[in-house]
Amino acid sequence: MKFLANVLSTVVGLFVFCMLFFFGILIIGALFGGSSDVATVQSNSVLVFDMENVNMDYAGKYKDPLVTLFSEGKNIGVSDILDAIKAAKEDDKIKGISILNNTSLTGLAQTKAIRDQLEDFKKSGKFVVAYSNTYTQKDYYLDSVADTIYLNPVGQMEFKGLAAEVLFFKDLQEKSGVSMEVIRHGKYKSAVEPFLQNEMSDANREQISALLQSVWGSIATDIATSRKLTKEKIDEIANGLLARTPEMALSQKLIDKIGYEDEYHAGIRKALDVKKDESYNKIDLLDYAQNIALTPRNATASNKIAIIYAQGTILSGEGDVTYVGEESMRRALREARRNDKIKAVVLRIDSPGGSALTSDLIWREIELTKKTKPVVVSMGNTAASGGYYIACNANKIFAESSTITGSIGVFGMLPNMTGLSKRIGINAEQVQTHDNAADYSIFKPIDSTFRDVVQESVEDIYTTFVSRVATGRKMTYEQVDAIAQGRVWTGAEAKNLGLVDEIGGMDAAIKEAAKLAKIDDYRTQDFPEYDKTLNDLFASFPFGNAKEKIIQDEIGTENYNMLMQIRRITKHKGLQALLPYELNIH
């Protein structure tokens, strides 16, 4: 027995030693080998776009340096991409930008921001060129900013305008016996409509149509300006599918050249004055952005502007780069409020909303912060429902024209399996001490008293929501109520209605924050810092997320994101101030 114990202790000791040695090597390698990851920019270089793995504004940072040390990838967000393009404009070693077969999962507002930054880059006299084997509509929207656009001779172009499709489940509920009990306020709160009827209501059709027209107007105007065409001509091309082949796209002046990739590279060589049999210098966008992210900007400035990112569904808990948590957000706002060097706050929102309670807790923290320093909101792709709730009391609100915002409404949904349970022979019986002690059961029809109580809560939250907006936007309750009711607006429409102050991106919001704080010399500091545990650290190792990586590789990134959305929905608790639907416009 003693012999076995000695053997066991020896094995355990060896295991612990190996693990310590393994992690020690990783830490030493990360600490002393990190500089090798910094890419060198050679003279006469071209910055090569690669946005496939970038879809968040903020890549995140963590309180525990070990988590940052071992987190996967380059930790690059859209904000870093914008900074990289700005830096490239002033970098003498960078002569131009190549957008080569670029595909991305960025939203329209993010794409607009990148496109605007590329437009500014061109003012330096440097070139922007683009090539693709096939063009999706969204990718073409970005690439249309280029001086010269190539399309593969056997490629295709998708250019047909915008559309949205909504699925309805009323008949499915009746056939399956599983239904959703819906309690809401807001005639436009169409998140619940598919469970109540089999066709789109006039109100929902009206808001979706207006939304698509507004977004398309912004896209078409930008493309028309870049391609020196009229908006009417762009509409004509889209309506008649007049650019579906390379030859048609060329004849309609949406592209400049039909050619293969080698011909595209030959054109770049010529622009760089490089011999045709020589390769030219390139640097990957993510590598360059990583270099810029590691370089302190205006490090000597003592004044700071805090940029606090709220991205993803609003849920309770710590939060992460994929969802807005009350703990990290409230901690970030408190730190910004109490730090004397921070003179203003820019709240960057890209959220469809979520928990009404969490939204109100964040709203309160913003209200407290606003008493000591200005708070300016910059809206990204989406700042709707709860996302607008946490924006409405800012000193000033900026949005892109294509930002999805508004959706000032509240709803609750409860699954009910009464029909299914009867069908398969399940009967639920309850015993209770008081009339309402049993609360809600998915195996019984919803009780009228319970429905009335929940409806009362919905009305209370809606009244609070509208009152918050009215106070923050200096409007009457009736004025807000008239444009609320759960209706979704674009940034352009929201500005006309008074829900947004200015059309502009992050730079405009930062400049306004500096103006309100009365400072000229400043630097920015990103928040929040997420508080991750050692378990989170281990989960981020390759062996910890192998399952997720395998699933993503098998079903594709877009399907994986949809799966993650379903997972997030299962975490929703309580009443929701949430966007009626997830809108993916292609």
Secondary structure, 3 states (H helix, E strand, C coil): CHHHHHHHHHHHHHHHHHHHHHHHHHHHHHHHHHHHHCCCCCCCEEEECCCCCCCCCCCCEECCHHHHHHCCCCCCCHHHHHHHHHHHHHCCCEEEEEEECCCCCCCHHHHHHHHHHHHHHHCCCCEEEEEECCECHHHHHHHCCCCEEEECCCCCECCCCCCCCCCCCHHHHHHHCCEEEEEEECCCCCCCHHHCCCCCCHHHHHHHHHHHHHHHHHHHHHHHHHHCCCHHHHHHHHHCCCCCCHHHHHHCCCCCEECCHHHHHHHHHHHHCCCCCCCCEEEEHHHHHHHHHCCCCCCCCCCEEEEEEEECEEECCCCECCEEEHHHHHHHHHHHHHCCCEEEEEEEEEECEEEHHHHHHHHHHHHHHHCCCCEEEEEEEEEECHHHHCCCCCCEEEECCCCEEECCCEEEEEEECHHHHHHCCCCCCCCCCCCCCCCCCCCCCCCHHHHHHHHHHHHHHHHHHHHHHHHHHCCCHHHHHHHCCCCEEEHHHHHHHCCCCEECCHHHHHHHHHHHHCCCCCEEEEECEECCCHHHHHHCCCCCCHHHHHHHHHHCHHHHHHHHHHHHHCCCCCCEEECCCCCCCC
